[in-house]
Each structure stands twice: as C-alpha cells, then as structure tokens.
Amino acid sequence: MTADTAQPAASDRGEFSKGWTVLLAGVLGVMCGASPIPYNVIGFTAEPLQAEFGWSQTQVLLPITLFGVIASVLAPVFGWMADRFGVRPVALWSLFAFGLAFAAISLTPTANEPSTLYIYYGFWVALGLVGIGSTPVTWSRAINLWFFKHRGLALGILLMGTSLAAIIIPKFAVWVIQTQGWRAMFAAVALFPAVALVIAFFLFREPRPDERPKAIESASGRLTGVTLATALKDYRFWLIWLSIGLIAAAFGGAFINMPTMLRLRGVEAQTAATVMGILGLGIFAGRLITGALLDRFWQGFVAFPLLCLPAISAWLLLGDSITFPLAAMAGFLLGFAAGAESDLIAYLTGRYFGMANYGKIYGMLYMPFGLFSAASPVIYAQVFDRTSSYDPMLMVSIGMFIAGGALLLFLGRYPTQFPEAEADPALARMEPA
C-alpha cells in the first residue's frame, strides 16, 4: 500500500480513539524532557550566577552549548536504540536519568573558585549524555506509528509539550530563584520529569502490529522506509538538514538571550517571564496550526511563510528600548515559528523517508537542530560581549530565518512508496507486545 493511500473513515476516526492515552503521555514526556526544560531556565540563571561568581554572559551560557552539542551527537544513537529496542524503554530510562542529572546541578559548590565553573560545566555534560532520549527523537516515533491520516495534528499535539514547558517552567523557575535561590530551582524543576515518568510508565507504549495504520506498512504487514544510508544520499535529506540548521542557529540564541535582551531594554524579570510565557503560547499555536495544515497541504506551502515569522521578531527586538506589546508580539511570533519547525522535523522525516528507520534518520535531522541551537546562544553572547549589543546578530538572523524557510520549497512531492523494513537488518527485533 502506498504512503498516500487513504484509510477508511472509521479507521481515521479510530486513530485518536486508540492512541489518545499514548499521545497524552507523550505530551507530558516532551514537556518535562531534555528538549525544553534546560533552554527555558538557563536564561534566568545569568543574573544570579554573574552576581555570585562574576562569570561573563558567555561563561554563563556555555553550559547550554555543551549540553546541546553532546545531546545532538548522541541523537542518532538514541534514535537507533528506539528503532532497535522500542521507544518505551529508551524514553522512560532517559527521562529518569535526565531528572536526576538536572537535580544534581543544585549540588554546584558555593566556593567562588575556578574549579567551581568546571564542576558546573561537568553537571551539564552529564545532562547531555543521558537526556536526549527524553526528547521528541523518541516520543515522536511512537506517535508516527499510531497516526498517519492525522499525523500532522497528532505530532503538533505531541510537541505542544515544549510550549506547555515555555508557559509554565519560566515563571516557576523565576519564583524559585527569587525565593530560594538558583540552586533550589534546579532541584525543584527536576520534579517535573519525575511526575511525567510516573504517568508515562502506565500510559506510554508503541502500537501492536494490528493497531498500526495500514499506510505505513507493506502488504506483508512490515513497516516501510528507506535505510539511513539511502537517506544520506538523498538531496532532500540535506536540504532539510541545512534548513533546520539555519533556523536553529538564528532561533536558539534569540530564545536563550531573550530575558537578557528584555532586561537591557528596561523590562523586569517577571515581565520577561511573562513574555517567555507568551512565546510558549506562540509555540502552542504553531504546533497545532502547523500540524493541522500539514494534514491538508504540501509542506512547502505551509513551511515557508511560517518560518519567515521570526524575521519579524528579530526586527522588533532591534534597538535600545521596547514596549511590552512589541516584546509580546516578538515573543509570540518567535514561538510560533519554533513550533512550526519542530513539527516539520518529525513530519518530514516520516513522509520523505518512511518509518522503518525513523529513529536513526530523525536523530540525524535532529542533530543540526541541537547543534546550532546549542551554538547559537554563545554566538549571540559573544556578539554582545564584544559590541555591547545584540543588534548585529539579530540583523544576520533575519536573513537566516528567510533562507531556512525557502530551502523547503525545493523538496518536491512526498514519495508514494518505500521498501520494507527488512532492508535494514538492525530492525530485526521482536514487535512490541
């Protein structure tokens, strides 16, 4: 059966009736995993860390780069493990380890010595080593196996977890920092993955073969899709890779440095947290709207206009002052595009390369997202440390946002069929119970 074959109406309606509990657990797993939480809190640690240790903006934000680079390099490994052993064990164990590692950052020594900085960095390195399995690299594989006809919407709902994190985590983190200090914040925020782990343990699983949509299988009932080696030879893989890299390089630094940008323009911390919450609402809207549009229109018609929105945000953030309405608009548009991009990574992986080796291919496409998102905050910080302004980097980012969206216009039609899973011997595992 081809990738574009329509399912019977009853089957279409049944996708959500059969998979909603798994989707709910996935939303909470994404929300409380390593994809959104570190990025939502580190910007608010800049002021207290600089006050306690005298570290520069670059030194304060370097941990997110260390974390992101390590996690990105390991993304294909965790994706392979999800393909090979199933999503459930990989996602749950990684979520457990991520919570412990995040809480451990609270043990950073109080002594203001050079070694303190390296110990602090060491905790973030550990976070990168264990956390990537708690990101959409794993959760989205299961959702792609439960949904086809409504895959775009289901992935949009799944990835709403990052927007929920952006809405809830910053205000909670700021409150804990102001009342208990930045160390207590790391321990307190670690409670979120603990709660998600309990819920996912009972609700999250891959579908049995008889529960999967027929459109992702061959006539013999096996998953279809190209191997990673085949994907790496496909020009579409590299267009997607470059697009993701450009958008992530422009977005990551704007997102992480947003609290500092707003503070420099006279915006108080709690108001900045409100803007970050509005950014989260933008991600929320971007997830759902993009997902619903992808189920109805070719991705290029959806992706290009939506990925140009953060160029407007970068333009609004230029200058020495900003009003709250403009800051809120900049945050919302930046978040909306971020929601659209994350939807696209998961959706395009399944539509252009199939499900047989989804985890490995998604991991490779997540790599530029993680790498450039990790490098971007330090690039923004370096520009600020050297020029005392974020404006030069914001100007470059405007062009990067537009170019990144334009690249997806060249992907062409979705493939109509893929080879069976037997094409990759790494997938010779038992089907999930």
Secondary structure, DSSP 8 states (H G I E B T S, - for coil): --TT----HHHHHHHHHHHHHHHHHHHHHHHTSTTTHHHHHGGGGHHHHHHHH---HHHHHHHHHHHHHHHHHHHHHHHHHHHHH-HHHHHHHHHHHHHHHHHHGGG---S-SHHHHHHHHHHHHHHHHHHGGGSHHHHHHHHHHH-STTHHHHHHHHTHHHHHHHHHHHHHHHHHHHHH-HHHHHHHHTHHHHHHHHHHHHH-----GGGS-GGGB-TTS-BBB--HHHHHT-HHHHHHHHHHHHHHHHHHHHHHHHHHHHHHTT--HHHHHHHHHHHHHHHHHHHHHHHHHHTTS-HHHHHHHHHTHHHHHHHHT-SS---HHHHHHHHHHHHHHHHHHHHHHHHHHHHHHBSTTHHHHHHHHHHHHHHHHHHHHHHHHHHHHHHS-SHHHHHHHHHHHHHHHHHGGGS-S--S---BGGG-GGG-S----
